[in-house]
Amino acid sequence: MHLGFIGFGEAAFELASGLNSQGLKKMTAYDPLWNVPAYSELLLNRSTTAGVKLVQTQEEALQGVDAVIVAVPADKALEVSSRLKPCLQKGSVYIDVSASTPEVKKKAAASIHEKGGKFVDAAMMGPLPVYKHEVPILASGDGADTFIDIMQPFGMNISKVSDVPGEATAVKLIRSIYMKGVVGLYVELLEAAYEFNVEKLVIDSLSETINGRTFEETMNRLVTGTALHAVRRSVELGGSIEMLASVNIDSSMSKAAKEKIEKLASLNLKDKFKGEKPEHWLQVIEAFKVTN
């Protein structure tokens, strides 16, 4: 098994380190910063630690490989796939682990297919420094099955989503709406709680409300309940926004939430459901979809 890497930043290094520990010894990597003084020593140290041969051209990195993991910034993924296409051997597996959009993944896959390669949209769903090669990976694309077959013997944790490139990344990016968005909410909430010297009371109250129920139960309760009480809850958020303005705290997260809930209020779901709370969040989302 010969594995190549295009881009040898933290993600590729952590994957390679773990794979090396599991007996994968034939690995080659190319990084465009290999001869930039500020980065060359770091890259050389990483490659030595991970048991990877660092080469000076992308052609060398792809020579004779069974698969290549392309770990480049999301905004470079499509450009890189075009550049690598002439160097790719027929039948080799091209694994794009970038967080580029599903549309970019589909375009990159089409480019790789023209050369006779198999494409994998691989979404890494956890912190690489913690999991290394065992990081949970969702995979989609025509190369997903092959990716699983050749890498599971080395302990990689890969689950297939579908044969459609972009669907694995869609899971990651949609998940990020919550995982990154909630940080903004936390910061806004904690700024206000600290300003009014009530942080312990606020945190304890939220803990009591949320703890003891699963994420899905809480999500369903909040979404379906707001379908009936959207007007009242948007008004309450308006009060929160006014309070934050009085002490010069940015309320952009609250304003965005208020706007979304006001849109929900405009659907008059209380009348549609005859005053009864819908049983499932999907009923609310389907109502949104009709208006879009």
Phi, psi and omega in degrees: 000123180241117183248133176252157175231133169248115190091121181232055175277202185300315183300309181297320180299314181294319177299312182296320179300314180294317180295322177299320180293340180262007173102003177276107188254344183258091180226140181230142182222144171234134174226131183297348179266012186300331182248017175269118188311322183291342185238341188300319180294319178299314181297319179295318178296318179297314183296321178295315180298320185271358181071035183247138176276117179273123182246171189258356178221155178291331178298317178296322182295331183263352185293118175076010183280150172276330180207154177228131175263118182259107185243078183239163178303148184304321183284357179250353190301315183291317179299317181295320179299323178292320180291326183277339185310313181295336184269349187281133179275145180301133178089349180284159187257123182257114187248107182266110181259012180289164177262034177288167187287160176305324180294319177296319180298319180295319179293319178296319179299317180299321179295316181293323180297327180299333180266359180086015178269166175256139185250139175234124170269108185247118180253116180274123192253027178196176181285123182298318180299335179276310188266335187053231184291346180269008178304134177299129181236129170264134183232136173223166183112166184291346179263004186299315181297318179295319178304314179297315183298319185274340185254337179299328176300341179259014172087012178286146185252088188242132176239132180279135176265307181188182175270003185264115178297137181107336183287328176293314179295326178302319178300313182297314184289323177292319176301325181294334176306317179281308189296325177270323181295323183293334177297318177300318177297315179302313183297315180296316179298314183290325174302312182293316181298319179293318181299322183263009174058039181230025187300319181294317180297318181294311182296317179298319181294316179294321179299317180296324181288320189265321182294149179095349176236153178289162176303315183295320178297316180295314180302312182297317181296316183291318182290313181291325178293320180290335176302326179273328189243031185299319182298310182297320182287328176290324176295318179297319177297326175301321176295321177298318181296318177297319179298315180296321179297326182294339180241020175058042174256132179300131183242031186297324179292316179295321179296318179295319178296319179298318180297319180293318181291325176297323176295321177297319179298325182293345181279349180053047183292337178299319177290319182299320182264012176054040176078359180262136179293131177299152184282330189223144181302332182299327178297324179289315181294323176296325177294322176298316186299324180298327184274347185278000000 
